[in-house]
Amino acid sequence: MFADSFSFETFEGTKWTAPYRLRLPENYSIEKKYPVVLFYHAAGERGDDNIMQLAIGLPVAMQDPNSPLYDAIIIAPQCPIDKKWVDTDWRLGNYRVDDTPETVYIQTALELLDYTLKKYSCDKSRIYLMGISMGSFAVWDTLARHGERFAAAFACCGAGDPSKAEQMQNIPIWAYHGALDPEVPADGTRNMVQAIQAVGGEKIHYTEYPDLNHWSWDAAYSSYDDIRAMFQQQKSIQ
């Protein structure tokens, strides 16, 4: 099974102990540097079983036998059942980062990322964010606050803060949304795309599905060419 290739792990962060799943490439070697993916799951996959966060998104993406995900280190923390990656009302779409403190759950996910970079043989120029719904809010939030750390991002049916577009204008981002989404308005992504383009950003790629509602992640995560394109992105290391 797909999930069997992910080990069960626990990370003790500064403010929260996070259950997470870890996938190393099959022939992992310290002689090679690997790209790293931080995956933020959606609201329906919250809990403490350390299982549900792998239920959607990644299983579809990895149906592509040639996916670069197979040659990456993937970390997938699980947010508690009654909490959010970003403490905002999803149905309102966009929000203000300056009025929304960063949650301990994102803080810990980034501490986990740092731990992973130290423990394993990682290519620090190729760190990627992926997220779905509640997890897509986390992608946009992380880019707004820490975008300089990431080579590219993949965000499906979420929303962020358009006023932070300048911080994201040079980051390659693949964004997706269903036009008929009743849970998170499609304007949540549209407004992010338009704001980034308005400040001169030319690396934002947007796909809107005219006939899909909130359940648009299967379509997004089967965009195998887009995932390959994301993995081709690198950032300079100072």
PyMOL commands that set and color helices and strands:
alter all, ss='L'
color gray80, all
select helices_A, chain A and resi 2-5+43-45+52-54+58-61+68-71+90-92+97-99+104-119+134-149+162-168+187-198+217-221+224-231
alter helices_A, ss='H'
color red, helices_A
select strands_A, chain A and resi 7-12+17-23+34-40+73-77+122-132+152-156+173-178+204-209
alter strands_A, ss='S'
color yellow, strands_A
deselect
rebuild
show_as cartoon
